[in-house]
């Protein structure tokens, strides 16, 4: 059995843009997966099982799934609705493995 605490995270730092020679910092985050705009201080879940946060320095996202990720004799599938790992028997994929 193999377990993880959190699969992966990434951070995108804000960079200023310039208007009339003056640096202007972004006041919102744009989700790279669905293009939705999120205000600073917000937190949301994506359809790709990521939990994202927007703060004054940029956007960070982490996979929402963790825990047991591999069991001997079982195939691991991530349920897109719950964002949790599910385990199915290799010898009978219609049956779930006991966790």
Order of alpha helices (4+ residues) and beta strands (2+ residues): beta-beta-beta-beta-beta-beta-beta-beta-beta-beta-beta-beta
